Amino acid sequence: VQLQASGGGLVQPGGFRSVSCAASGFTFTPYYMYWRRLTPGKGLELVSVISGAGQVIAQASSVKGRFTISRDNDKSTMYLQMTDLKPEDRALYLCARGETYYSEYLPYWGKGTQVTVSS
C-alpha cells in the first residue's frame, strides 16, 4: 500500500489550494479514506473522511463550508479542495487509508504535503 500526497505549498490568507492523494498497491474503491493534518500546536487533527462510494462521512467543524473532500475511484486518487484558507490551516496534510467501514484504526499513511498560509 502506498499513499502519495501532493499539492501543498504557500498560499495567502483567503486563498485556494487543492491537494491530492494518489493511492496504489490496493483496490482503492471499497476503502474509506481520510485527510488528517498535523500542526505543532494542535497535534493530529481529523479534517475529513470519505467513504468508498464518495459519501462524506465526517468533517472537522473548523473546515466546514471551506474544505471539500472528494475522490476519483477510476484514478485511485482522493482530493481536498481548500478555500478561504486561514493561517490556522497551516499544517502537514496527511492522507490515510482506513477499512471498508468507518474506523478510527488507520493502518496506512502517506508522508503528507505541507500547506503554509501566510501573507
Backbone atoms as SQL, in Angstrom:
CREATE TABLE atoms (id INTEGER PRIMARY KEY, chain TEXT, resi INTEGER, resn TEXT, atom TEXT, x REAL, y REAL, z REAL);
INSERT INTO atoms VALUES
  (1, 'A', 1, 'VAL', 'N', 0.855, -1.193, 0.000),
  (2, 'A', 1, 'VAL', 'CA', 0.000, 0.000, 0.000),
  (3, 'A', 1, 'VAL', 'C', 0.887, 1.237, 0.000),
  (4, 'A', 2, 'GLN', 'N', 0.608, 2.134, -0.941),
  (5, 'A', 2, 'GLN', 'CA', 1.342, 3.404, -0.980),
  (6, 'A', 2, 'GLN', 'C', 0.356, 4.548, -1.146),
  (7, 'A', 3, 'LEU', 'N', 0.598, 5.600, -0.398),
  (8, 'A', 3, 'LEU', 'CA', -0.215, 6.803, -0.479),
  (9, 'A', 3, 'LEU', 'C', 0.726, 7.985, -0.659),
  (10, 'A', 4, 'GLN', 'N', 0.516, 8.740, -1.705),
  (11, 'A', 4, 'GLN', 'CA', 1.401, 9.865, -2.012),
  (12, 'A', 4, 'GLN', 'C', 0.579, 11.141, -2.068),
  (13, 'A', 5, 'ALA', 'N', 0.754, 11.982, -1.076),
  (14, 'A', 5, 'ALA', 'CA', 0.072, 13.275, -1.044),
  (15, 'A', 5, 'ALA', 'C', 0.907, 14.314, -1.781),
  (16, 'A', 6, 'SER', 'N', 0.238, 15.220, -2.454),
  (17, 'A', 6, 'SER', 'CA', 0.944, 16.266, -3.182),
  (18, 'A', 6, 'SER', 'C', 0.049, 17.490, -3.314),
  (19, 'A', 7, 'GLY', 'N', 0.647, 18.599, -3.726),
  (20, 'A', 7, 'GLY', 'CA', -0.119, 19.804, -3.988),
  (21, 'A', 7, 'GLY', 'C', 0.018, 20.897, -2.961),
  (22, 'A', 8, 'GLY', 'N', 0.737, 20.628, -1.903),
  (23, 'A', 8, 'GLY', 'CA', 0.905, 21.643, -0.876),
  (24, 'A', 8, 'GLY', 'C', 1.775, 22.797, -1.356),
  (25, 'A', 9, 'GLY', 'N', 1.851, 23.822, -0.519),
  (26, 'A', 9, 'GLY', 'CA', 2.667, 24.973, -0.872),
  (27, 'A', 9, 'GLY', 'C', 2.284, 26.179, -0.043),
  (28, 'A', 10, 'LEU', 'N', 2.754, 27.330, -0.462),
  (29, 'A', 10, 'LEU', 'CA', 2.484, 28.585, 0.236),
  (30, 'A', 10, 'LEU', 'C', 1.265, 29.268, -0.382),
  (31, 'A', 11, 'VAL', 'N', 0.322, 29.642, 0.449),
  (32, 'A', 11, 'VAL', 'CA', -0.912, 30.275, -0.003),
  (33, 'A', 11, 'VAL', 'C', -1.169, 31.505, 0.867),
  (34, 'A', 12, 'GLN', 'N', -1.699, 32.526, 0.256),
  (35, 'A', 12, 'GLN', 'CA', -2.054, 33.711, 1.029),
  (36, 'A', 12, 'GLN', 'C', -3.367, 33.493, 1.758),
  (37, 'A', 13, 'PRO', 'N', -3.569, 34.142, 2.886),
  (38, 'A', 13, 'PRO', 'CA', -4.864, 34.048, 3.584),
  (39, 'A', 13, 'PRO', 'C', -6.008, 34.413, 2.640),
  (40, 'A', 14, 'GLY', 'N', -7.068, 33.626, 2.726),
  (41, 'A', 14, 'GLY', 'CA', -8.201, 33.814, 1.831),
  (42, 'A', 14, 'GLY', 'C', -8.063, 33.096, 0.515),
  (43, 'A', 15, 'GLY', 'N', -6.938, 32.470, 0.304),
  (44, 'A', 15, 'GLY', 'CA', -6.665, 31.811, -0.964),
  (45, 'A', 15, 'GLY', 'C', -7.206, 30.402, -1.051),
  (46, 'A', 16, 'PHE', 'N', -6.868, 29.766, -2.175),
  (47, 'A', 16, 'PHE', 'CA', -7.356, 28.430, -2.506),
  (48, 'A', 16, 'PHE', 'C', -6.179, 27.490, -2.748),
  (49, 'A', 17, 'ARG', 'N', -6.365, 26.243, -2.347),
  (50, 'A', 17, 'ARG', 'CA', -5.362, 25.222, -2.644),
  (51, 'A', 17, 'ARG', 'C', -6.049, 23.881, -2.754),
  (52, 'A', 18, 'SER', 'N', -5.584, 23.058, -3.668),
  (53, 'A', 18, 'SER', 'CA', -6.103, 21.706, -3.800),
  (54, 'A', 18, 'SER', 'C', -4.958, 20.727, -3.619),
  (55, 'A', 19, 'VAL', 'N', -5.139, 19.797, -2.724),
  (56, 'A', 19, 'VAL', 'CA', -4.144, 18.748, -2.513),
  (57, 'A', 19, 'VAL', 'C', -4.755, 17.416, -2.911),
  (58, 'A', 20, 'SER', 'N', -3.893, 16.485, -3.283),
  (59, 'A', 20, 'SER', 'CA', -4.383, 15.186, -3.715),
  (60, 'A', 20, 'SER', 'C', -3.590, 14.073, -3.065),
  (61, 'A', 21, 'CYS', 'N', -4.171, 12.900, -3.094),
  (62, 'A', 21, 'CYS', 'CA', -3.546, 11.717, -2.518),
  (63, 'A', 21, 'CYS', 'C', -3.696, 10.581, -3.513),
  (64, 'A', 22, 'ALA', 'N', -2.596, 10.198, -4.127),
  (65, 'A', 22, 'ALA', 'CA', -2.604, 9.108, -5.093),
  (66, 'A', 22, 'ALA', 'C', -2.335, 7.794, -4.384),
  (67, 'A', 23, 'ALA', 'N', -3.208, 6.847, -4.590),
  (68, 'A', 23, 'ALA', 'CA', -3.092, 5.556, -3.911),
  (69, 'A', 23, 'ALA', 'C', -2.665, 4.472, -4.885),
  (70, 'A', 24, 'SER', 'N', -1.912, 3.517, -4.401),
  (71, 'A', 24, 'SER', 'CA', -1.505, 2.377, -5.213),
  (72, 'A', 24, 'SER', 'C', -1.241, 1.175, -4.315),
  (73, 'A', 25, 'GLY', 'N', -1.217, 0.019, -4.927),
  (74, 'A', 25, 'GLY', 'CA', -0.911, -1.185, -4.181),
  (75, 'A', 25, 'GLY', 'C', -2.116, -1.882, -3.568),
  (76, 'A', 26, 'PHE', 'N', -3.298, -1.353, -3.809),
  (77, 'A', 26, 'PHE', 'CA', -4.512, -1.991, -3.307),
  (78, 'A', 26, 'PHE', 'C', -5.681, -1.531, -4.161),
  (79, 'A', 27, 'THR', 'N', -6.798, -2.229, -4.039),
  (80, 'A', 27, 'THR', 'CA', -8.012, -1.841, -4.750),
  (81, 'A', 27, 'THR', 'C', -8.650, -0.683, -4.018),
  (82, 'A', 28, 'PHE', 'N', -8.627, 0.481, -4.628),
  (83, 'A', 28, 'PHE', 'CA', -8.969, 1.739, -3.971),
  (84, 'A', 28, 'PHE', 'C', -10.444, 1.830, -3.578),
  (85, 'A', 29, 'THR', 'N', -11.314, 1.346, -4.444),
  (86, 'A', 29, 'THR', 'CA', -12.746, 1.659, -4.349),
  (87, 'A', 29, 'THR', 'C', -13.397, 1.382, -2.999),
  (88, 'A', 30, 'PRO', 'N', -13.215, 0.247, -2.369),
  (89, 'A', 30, 'PRO', 'CA', -14.022, -0.030, -1.182),
  (90, 'A', 30, 'PRO', 'C', -13.600, 0.719, 0.085),
  (91, 'A', 31, 'TYR', 'N', -12.409, 1.280, 0.083),
  (92, 'A', 31, 'TYR', 'CA', -11.845, 1.760, 1.332),
  (93, 'A', 31, 'TYR', 'C', -12.189, 3.209, 1.652),
  (94, 'A', 32, 'TYR', 'N', -12.504, 3.419, 2.955),
  (95, 'A', 32, 'TYR', 'CA', -12.657, 4.759, 3.458),
  (96, 'A', 32, 'TYR', 'C', -11.283, 5.435, 3.438),
  (97, 'A', 33, 'MET', 'N', -11.310, 6.706, 3.060),
  (98, 'A', 33, 'MET', 'CA', -10.065, 7.473, 3.011),
  (99, 'A', 33, 'MET', 'C', -10.193, 8.702, 3.901),
  (100, 'A', 34, 'TYR', 'N', -9.077, 9.098, 4.471),
  (101, 'A', 34, 'TYR', 'CA', -9.068, 10.144, 5.487),
  (102, 'A', 34, 'TYR', 'C', -8.035, 11.217, 5.149),
  (103, 'A', 35, 'TRP', 'N', -8.413, 12.441, 5.417),
  (104, 'A', 35, 'TRP', 'CA', -7.431, 13.531, 5.483),
  (105, 'A', 35, 'TRP', 'C', -7.305, 13.915, 6.955),
  (106, 'A', 36, 'ARG', 'N', -6.076, 13.965, 7.414),
  (107, 'A', 36, 'ARG', 'CA', -5.787, 14.495, 8.727),
  (108, 'A', 36, 'ARG', 'C', -4.690, 15.527, 8.558),
  (109, 'A', 37, 'ARG', 'N', -4.526, 16.390, 9.568),
  (110, 'A', 37, 'ARG', 'CA', -3.459, 17.363, 9.491),
  (111, 'A', 37, 'ARG', 'C', -2.725, 17.442, 10.824),
  (112, 'A', 38, 'LEU', 'N', -1.452, 17.771, 10.714),
  (113, 'A', 38, 'LEU', 'CA', -0.578, 17.817, 11.882),
  (114, 'A', 38, 'LEU', 'C', -0.027, 19.223, 12.033),
  (115, 'A', 39, 'THR', 'N', -0.293, 19.804, 13.185),
  (116, 'A', 39, 'THR', 'CA', 0.228, 21.129, 13.462),
  (117, 'A', 39, 'THR', 'C', 0.979, 21.097, 14.780),
  (118, 'A', 40, 'PRO', 'N', 1.962, 21.957, 14.940),
  (119, 'A', 40, 'PRO', 'CA', 2.733, 21.944, 16.195),
  (120, 'A', 40, 'PRO', 'C', 1.869, 22.224, 17.417),
  (121, 'A', 41, 'GLY', 'N', 0.866, 23.081, 17.278),
  (122, 'A', 41, 'GLY', 'CA', 0.089, 23.460, 18.432),
  (123, 'A', 41, 'GLY', 'C', -1.048, 22.508, 18.767),
  (124, 'A', 42, 'LYS', 'N', -1.707, 21.977, 17.752),
  (125, 'A', 42, 'LYS', 'CA', -2.897, 21.144, 17.961),
  (126, 'A', 42, 'LYS', 'C', -2.635, 19.663, 17.830),
  (127, 'A', 43, 'GLY', 'N', -1.504, 19.288, 17.319),
  (128, 'A', 43, 'GLY', 'CA', -1.239, 17.870, 17.118),
  (129, 'A', 43, 'GLY', 'C', -1.955, 17.346, 15.892),
  (130, 'A', 44, 'LEU', 'N', -2.385, 16.104, 15.948),
  (131, 'A', 44, 'LEU', 'CA', -3.028, 15.456, 14.819),
  (132, 'A', 44, 'LEU', 'C', -4.537, 15.687, 14.886),
  (133, 'A', 45, 'GLU', 'N', -5.072, 16.237, 13.806),
  (134, 'A', 45, 'GLU', 'CA', -6.488, 16.603, 13.778),
  (135, 'A', 45, 'GLU', 'C', -7.172, 15.982, 12.572),
  (136, 'A', 46, 'LEU', 'N', -8.362, 15.435, 12.786),
  (137, 'A', 46, 'LEU', 'CA', -9.146, 14.925, 11.666),
  (138, 'A', 46, 'LEU', 'C', -9.641, 16.093, 10.830),
  (139, 'A', 47, 'VAL', 'N', -9.490, 16.006, 9.518),
  (140, 'A', 47, 'VAL', 'CA', -10.009, 17.031, 8.616),
  (141, 'A', 47, 'VAL', 'C', -11.310, 16.547, 7.981),
  (142, 'A', 48, 'SER', 'N', -11.246, 15.404, 7.307),
  (143, 'A', 48, 'SER', 'CA', -12.432, 14.906, 6.629),
  (144, 'A', 48, 'SER', 'C', -12.262, 13.429, 6.287),
  (145, 'A', 49, 'VAL', 'N', -13.408, 12.751, 6.117),
  (146, 'A', 49, 'VAL', 'CA', -13.428, 11.330, 5.809),
  (147, 'A', 49, 'VAL', 'C', -14.414, 11.106, 4.675),
  (148, 'A', 50, 'ILE', 'N', -14.042, 10.218, 3.752),
  (149, 'A', 50, 'ILE', 'CA', -14.924, 9.911, 2.628),
  (150, 'A', 50, 'ILE', 'C', -15.036, 8.402, 2.475),
  (151, 'A', 51, 'SER', 'N', -16.237, 7.940, 2.215),
  (152, 'A', 51, 'SER', 'CA', -16.448, 6.506, 2.043),
  (153, 'A', 51, 'SER', 'C', -15.973, 6.058, 0.662),
  (154, 'A', 52, 'GLY', 'N', -15.952, 4.753, 0.457),
  (155, 'A', 52, 'GLY', 'CA', -15.555, 4.227, -0.836),
  (156, 'A', 52, 'GLY', 'C', -16.474, 4.675, -1.964),
  (157, 'A', 53, 'ALA', 'N', -17.727, 4.905, -1.635),
  (158, 'A', 53, 'ALA', 'CA', -18.707, 5.337, -2.641),
  (159, 'A', 53, 'ALA', 'C', -18.713, 6.841, -2.837),
  (160, 'A', 54, 'GLY', 'N', -17.902, 7.557, -2.062),
  (161, 'A', 54, 'GLY', 'CA', -17.812, 9.010, -2.242),
  (162, 'A', 54, 'GLY', 'C', -18.672, 9.821, -1.305),
  (163, 'A', 55, 'GLN', 'N', -19.222, 9.198, -0.292),
  (164, 'A', 55, 'GLN', 'CA', -20.033, 9.926, 0.686),
  (165, 'A', 55, 'GLN', 'C', -19.132, 10.554, 1.737),
  (166, 'A', 56, 'VAL', 'N', -19.380, 11.811, 2.048),
  (167, 'A', 56, 'VAL', 'CA', -18.613, 12.483, 3.100),
  (168, 'A', 56, 'VAL', 'C', -19.141, 11.997, 4.445),
  (169, 'A', 57, 'ILE', 'N', -18.262, 11.374, 5.202),
  (170, 'A', 57, 'ILE', 'CA', -18.657, 10.746, 6.444),
  (171, 'A', 57, 'ILE', 'C', -18.464, 11.673, 7.632),
  (172, 'A', 58, 'ALA', 'N', -17.404, 12.427, 7.612),
  (173, 'A', 58, 'ALA', 'CA', -17.107, 13.308, 8.737),
  (174, 'A', 58, 'ALA', 'C', -16.272, 14.478, 8.246),
  (175, 'A', 59, 'GLN', 'N', -16.375, 15.561, 8.973),
  (176, 'A', 59, 'GLN', 'CA', -15.598, 16.747, 8.633),
  (177, 'A', 59, 'GLN', 'C', -15.420, 17.576, 9.894),
  (178, 'A', 60, 'ALA', 'N', -14.248, 18.116, 10.073),
  (179, 'A', 60, 'ALA', 'CA', -13.988, 18.964, 11.227),
  (180, 'A', 60, 'ALA', 'C', -14.807, 20.242, 11.127),
  (181, 'A', 61, 'SER', 'N', -15.336, 20.689, 12.250),
  (182, 'A', 61, 'SER', 'CA', -16.160, 21.905, 12.242),
  (183, 'A', 61, 'SER', 'C', -15.351, 23.119, 11.781),
  (184, 'A', 62, 'SER', 'N', -14.060, 23.079, 12.014),
  (185, 'A', 62, 'SER', 'CA', -13.208, 24.217, 11.655),
  (186, 'A', 62, 'SER', 'C', -13.049, 24.402, 10.150),
  (187, 'A', 63, 'VAL', 'N', -13.385, 23.371, 9.372),
  (188, 'A', 63, 'VAL', 'CA', -13.215, 23.472, 7.919),
  (189, 'A', 63, 'VAL', 'C', -14.528, 23.382, 7.157),
  (190, 'A', 64, 'LYS', 'N', -15.633, 23.175, 7.867),
  (191, 'A', 64, 'LYS', 'CA', -16.934, 23.064, 7.181),
  (192, 'A', 64, 'LYS', 'C', -17.246, 24.335, 6.412),
  (193, 'A', 65, 'GLY', 'N', -17.712, 24.115, 5.200),
  (194, 'A', 65, 'GLY', 'CA', -18.031, 25.251, 4.347),
  (195, 'A', 65, 'GLY', 'C', -16.842, 25.796, 3.583),
  (196, 'A', 66, 'ARG', 'N', -15.646, 25.357, 3.936),
  (197, 'A', 66, 'ARG', 'CA', -14.440, 25.833, 3.260),
  (198, 'A', 66, 'ARG', 'C', -13.681, 24.718, 2.541),
  (199, 'A', 67, 'PHE', 'N', -13.675, 23.517, 3.098),
  (200, 'A', 67, 'PHE', 'CA', -12.936, 22.388, 2.521),
  (201, 'A', 67, 'PHE', 'C', -13.914, 21.375, 1.942),
  (202, 'A', 68, 'THR', 'N', -13.508, 20.775, 0.828),
  (203, 'A', 68, 'THR', 'CA', -14.317, 19.746, 0.189),
  (204, 'A', 68, 'THR', 'C', -13.459, 18.537, -0.114),
  (205, 'A', 69, 'ILE', 'N', -13.870, 17.406, 0.431),
  (206, 'A', 69, 'ILE', 'CA', -13.191, 16.145, 0.150),
  (207, 'A', 69, 'ILE', 'C', -13.900, 15.448, -1.002),
  (208, 'A', 70, 'SER', 'N', -13.135, 14.798, -1.855),
  (209, 'A', 70, 'SER', 'CA', -13.723, 14.044, -2.967),
  (210, 'A', 70, 'SER', 'C', -12.755, 12.942, -3.371),
  (211, 'A', 71, 'ARG', 'N', -13.201, 12.076, -4.234),
  (212, 'A', 71, 'ARG', 'CA', -12.339, 11.007, -4.714),
  (213, 'A', 71, 'ARG', 'C', -12.721, 10.632, -6.132),
  (214, 'A', 72, 'ASP', 'N', -11.746, 10.126, -6.860),
  (215, 'A', 72, 'ASP', 'CA', -11.964, 9.586, -8.198),
  (216, 'A', 72, 'ASP', 'C', -11.483, 8.139, -8.159),
  (217, 'A', 73, 'ASN', 'N', -12.412, 7.228, -8.072),
  (218, 'A', 73, 'ASN', 'CA', -12.040, 5.826, -7.926),
  (219, 'A', 73, 'ASN', 'C', -11.364, 5.272, -9.177),
  (220, 'A', 74, 'ASP', 'N', -11.683, 5.833, -10.317),
  (221, 'A', 74, 'ASP', 'CA', -11.022, 5.380, -11.558),
  (222, 'A', 74, 'ASP', 'C', -9.547, 5.729, -11.554),
  (223, 'A', 75, 'LYS', 'N', -9.202, 6.830, -10.881),
  (224, 'A', 75, 'LYS', 'CA', -7.808, 7.273, -10.812),
  (225, 'A', 75, 'LYS', 'C', -7.140, 6.897, -9.500),
  (226, 'A', 76, 'SER', 'N', -7.880, 6.227, -8.612),
  (227, 'A', 76, 'SER', 'CA', -7.348, 5.860, -7.292),
  (228, 'A', 76, 'SER', 'C', -6.754, 7.077, -6.588),
  (229, 'A', 77, 'THR', 'N', -7.485, 8.148, -6.604),
  (230, 'A', 77, 'THR', 'CA', -6.988, 9.411, -6.050),
  (231, 'A', 77, 'THR', 'C', -8.070, 10.087, -5.217),
  (232, 'A', 78, 'MET', 'N', -7.635, 10.654, -4.100),
  (233, 'A', 78, 'MET', 'CA', -8.515, 11.442, -3.245),
  (234, 'A', 78, 'MET', 'C', -8.048, 12.897, -3.292),
  (235, 'A', 79, 'TYR', 'N', -8.989, 13.794, -3.112),
  (236, 'A', 79, 'TYR', 'CA', -8.673, 15.213, -3.205),
  (237, 'A', 79, 'TYR', 'C', -9.178, 15.969, -1.981),
  (238, 'A', 80, 'LEU', 'N', -8.567, 17.108, -1.723),
  (239, 'A', 80, 'LEU', 'CA', -9.075, 18.036, -0.714),
  (240, 'A', 80, 'LEU', 'C', -8.944, 19.436, -1.297),
  (241, 'A', 81, 'GLN', 'N', -10.086, 20.027, -1.587),
  (242, 'A', 81, 'GLN', 'CA', -10.100, 21.391, -2.090),
  (243, 'A', 81, 'GLN', 'C', -10.317, 22.323, -0.913),
  (244, 'A', 82, 'MET', 'N', -9.425, 23.263, -0.760),
  (245, 'A', 82, 'MET', 'CA', -9.441, 24.159, 0.393),
  (246, 'A', 82, 'MET', 'C', -9.617, 25.588, -0.085),
  (247, 'A', 83, 'THR', 'N', -10.648, 26.229, 0.407),
  (248, 'A', 83, 'THR', 'CA', -10.906, 27.625, 0.058),
  (249, 'A', 83, 'THR', 'C', -10.871, 28.486, 1.313),
  (250, 'A', 84, 'ASP', 'N', -10.786, 29.799, 1.112),
  (251, 'A', 84, 'ASP', 'CA', -10.772, 30.751, 2.220),
  (252, 'A', 84, 'ASP', 'C', -9.785, 30.289, 3.302),
  (253, 'A', 85, 'LEU', 'N', -8.594, 30.003, 2.885),
  (254, 'A', 85, 'LEU', 'CA', -7.601, 29.471, 3.819),
  (255, 'A', 85, 'LEU', 'C', -7.208, 30.509, 4.865),
  (256, 'A', 86, 'LYS', 'N', -6.998, 30.017, 6.074),
  (257, 'A', 86, 'LYS', 'CA', -6.660, 30.857, 7.212),
  (258, 'A', 86, 'LYS', 'C', -5.286, 30.451, 7.732),
  (259, 'A', 87, 'PRO', 'N', -4.623, 31.345, 8.432),
  (260, 'A', 87, 'PRO', 'CA', -3.307, 30.977, 8.978),
  (261, 'A', 87, 'PRO', 'C', -3.351, 29.713, 9.840),
  (262, 'A', 88, 'GLU', 'N', -4.472, 29.495, 10.527),
  (263, 'A', 88, 'GLU', 'CA', -4.570, 28.298, 11.375),
  (264, 'A', 88, 'GLU', 'C', -4.737, 27.010, 10.586),
  (265, 'A', 89, 'ASP', 'N', -4.913, 27.117, 9.265),
  (266, 'A', 89, 'ASP', 'CA', -4.961, 25.919, 8.419),
  (267, 'A', 89, 'ASP', 'C', -3.560, 25.435, 8.046),
  (268, 'A', 90, 'ARG', 'N', -2.572, 26.201, 8.453),
  (269, 'A', 90, 'ARG', 'CA', -1.200, 25.787, 8.170),
  (270, 'A', 90, 'ARG', 'C', -0.914, 24.453, 8.865),
  (271, 'A', 91, 'ALA', 'N', -0.501, 23.458, 8.078),
  (272, 'A', 91, 'ALA', 'CA', -0.303, 22.114, 8.646),
  (273, 'A', 91, 'ALA', 'C', 0.326, 21.201, 7.616),
  (274, 'A', 92, 'LEU', 'N', 0.767, 20.074, 8.107),
  (275, 'A', 92, 'LEU', 'CA', 1.153, 18.973, 7.234),
  (276, 'A', 92, 'LEU', 'C', -0.100, 18.140, 7.004),
  (277, 'A', 93, 'TYR', 'N', -0.560, 18.086, 5.767),
  (278, 'A', 93, 'TYR', 'CA', -1.782, 17.369, 5.436),
  (279, 'A', 93, 'TYR', 'C', -1.436, 15.937, 5.058),
  (280, 'A', 94, 'LEU', 'N', -2.031, 15.027, 5.802),
  (281, 'A', 94, 'LEU', 'CA', -1.732, 13.610, 5.656),
  (282, 'A', 94, 'LEU', 'C', -2.958, 12.862, 5.151),
  (283, 'A', 95, 'CYS', 'N', -2.742, 11.952, 4.219),
  (284, 'A', 95, 'CYS', 'CA', -3.839, 11.088, 3.806),
  (285, 'A', 95, 'CYS', 'C', -3.602, 9.694, 4.383),
  (286, 'A', 96, 'ALA', 'N', -4.697, 9.049, 4.670),
  (287, 'A', 96, 'ALA', 'CA', -4.614, 7.723, 5.271),
  (288, 'A', 96, 'ALA', 'C', -5.725, 6.837, 4.731),
  (289, 'A', 97, 'ARG', 'N', -5.450, 5.565, 4.696),
  (290, 'A', 97, 'ARG', 'CA', -6.461, 4.581, 4.312),
  (291, 'A', 97, 'ARG', 'C', -6.972, 3.866, 5.527),
  (292, 'A', 98, 'GLY', 'N', -8.274, 3.757, 5.594),
  (293, 'A', 98, 'GLY', 'CA', -8.865, 3.011, 6.692),
  (294, 'A', 98, 'GLY', 'C', -9.296, 1.644, 6.252),
  (295, 'A', 99, 'GLU', 'N', -10.460, 1.252, 6.720),
  (296, 'A', 99, 'GLU', 'CA', -11.046, -0.033, 6.383),
  (297, 'A', 99, 'GLU', 'C', -12.191, 0.179, 5.389),
  (298, 'A', 100, 'THR', 'N', -12.972, -0.838, 5.162),
  (299, 'A', 100, 'THR', 'CA', -14.117, -0.701, 4.257),
  (300, 'A', 100, 'THR', 'C', -15.357, -0.232, 5.001),
  (301, 'A', 101, 'TYR', 'N', -15.143, 0.267, 6.197),
  (302, 'A', 101, 'TYR', 'CA', -16.175, 0.869, 7.029),
  (303, 'A', 101, 'TYR', 'C', -15.484, 1.935, 7.861),
  (304, 'A', 102, 'TYR', 'N', -16.281, 2.807, 8.495),
  (305, 'A', 102, 'TYR', 'CA', -15.660, 3.861, 9.291),
  (306, 'A', 102, 'TYR', 'C', -14.970, 3.261, 10.504),
  (307, 'A', 103, 'SER', 'N', -13.754, 3.677, 10.733),
  (308, 'A', 103, 'SER', 'CA', -12.987, 3.165, 11.855),
  (309, 'A', 103, 'SER', 'C', -11.948, 4.188, 12.256),
  (310, 'A', 104, 'GLU', 'N', -11.605, 4.198, 13.523),
  (311, 'A', 104, 'GLU', 'CA', -10.515, 5.054, 14.000),
  (312, 'A', 104, 'GLU', 'C', -9.155, 4.426, 13.712),
  (313, 'A', 105, 'TYR', 'N', -9.167, 3.175, 13.328),
  (314, 'A', 105, 'TYR', 'CA', -7.922, 2.464, 13.048),
  (315, 'A', 105, 'TYR', 'C', -7.513, 2.738, 11.607),
  (316, 'A', 106, 'LEU', 'N', -6.378, 3.393, 11.435),
  (317, 'A', 106, 'LEU', 'CA', -5.887, 3.753, 10.116),
  (318, 'A', 106, 'LEU', 'C', -4.529, 3.100, 9.907),
  (319, 'A', 107, 'PRO', 'N', -4.517, 1.964, 9.218),
  (320, 'A', 107, 'PRO', 'CA', -3.275, 1.214, 9.124),
  (321, 'A', 107, 'PRO', 'C', -2.240, 1.754, 8.147),
  (322, 'A', 108, 'TYR', 'N', -2.679, 2.611, 7.223),
  (323, 'A', 108, 'TYR', 'CA', -1.746, 3.082, 6.207),
  (324, 'A', 108, 'TYR', 'C', -1.801, 4.597, 6.072),
  (325, 'A', 109, 'TRP', 'N', -0.607, 5.191, 6.051),
  (326, 'A', 109, 'TRP', 'CA', -0.493, 6.643, 5.970),
  (327, 'A', 109, 'TRP', 'C', 0.494, 7.024, 4.879),
  (328, 'A', 110, 'GLY', 'N', 0.237, 8.152, 4.226),
  (329, 'A', 110, 'GLY', 'CA', 1.229, 8.743, 3.344),
  (330, 'A', 110, 'GLY', 'C', 2.115, 9.682, 4.137),
  (331, 'A', 111, 'LYS', 'N', 3.106, 10.265, 3.467),
  (332, 'A', 111, 'LYS', 'CA', 4.046, 11.150, 4.145),
  (333, 'A', 111, 'LYS', 'C', 3.521, 12.554, 4.319),
  (334, 'A', 112, 'GLY', 'N', 2.507, 12.940, 3.598),
  (335, 'A', 112, 'GLY', 'CA', 1.925, 14.250, 3.780),
  (336, 'A', 112, 'GLY', 'C', 2.480, 15.318, 2.858),
  (337, 'A', 113, 'THR', 'N', 1.719, 16.406, 2.786),
  (338, 'A', 113, 'THR', 'CA', 2.131, 17.564, 1.996),
  (339, 'A', 113, 'THR', 'C', 1.886, 18.818, 2.832),
  (340, 'A', 114, 'GLN', 'N', 2.870, 19.705, 2.862),
  (341, 'A', 114, 'GLN', 'CA', 2.819, 20.871, 3.744),
  (342, 'A', 114, 'GLN', 'C', 2.053, 22.013, 3.083),
  (343, 'A', 115, 'VAL', 'N', 1.101, 22.551, 3.809),
  (344, 'A', 115, 'VAL', 'CA', 0.379, 23.749, 3.366),
  (345, 'A', 115, 'VAL', 'C', 0.686, 24.873, 4.352),
  (346, 'A', 116, 'THR', 'N', 1.188, 25.972, 3.834),
  (347, 'A', 116, 'THR', 'CA', 1.504, 27.130, 4.667),
  (348, 'A', 116, 'THR', 'C', 0.649, 28.297, 4.212),
  (349, 'A', 117, 'VAL', 'N', -0.045, 28.907, 5.157),
  (350, 'A', 117, 'VAL', 'CA', -0.923, 30.032, 4.854),
  (351, 'A', 117, 'VAL', 'C', -0.310, 31.275, 5.483),
  (352, 'A', 118, 'SER', 'N', 0.166, 32.144, 4.632),
  (353, 'A', 118, 'SER', 'CA', 0.857, 33.323, 5.129),
  (354, 'A', 118, 'SER', 'C', 0.891, 34.397, 4.057),
  (355, 'A', 119, 'SER', 'N', 0.865, 35.643, 4.498),
  (356, 'A', 119, 'SER', 'CA', 0.984, 36.748, 3.556),
  (357, 'A', 119, 'SER', 'C', 2.443, 37.178, 3.438);
